[in-house]
Amino acid sequence: MYGTLGGPDVVLSSADLIRDIDVKFFRLTKFVENKRNRERVMTDIMAFMDAGVLVPYAGKKYELTDFNAAIEESQKEARGGKVLLIG
């Protein structure tokens, strides 16, 4: 399960229950308080991204010069991914 920043509720469907899934929770923020863990996690994440295993859920992209529009977009609910600044 990833990303519970949107709210405290985690929703499971009956299909999830039928598949007999296990739900586990961990706090990555607590884990990466340790500098060694943080460096390892960031190295692993970048390697997964380079390999195409981990693909960020990106929404709209804006040039740095258009940062005001990017800020407005980032404040919308259900915008469909992270707002990215490029350039």
Secondary structure, 3 states (H helix, E strand, C coil): CCCCCCCCCCCCCHHHHHCCCCCCCCCHHHHCCCHHHHHHHHHHHHHHHHHCCCCCCEEEEEEHHHHHHHHHHHCCCCCCCEEEEEC
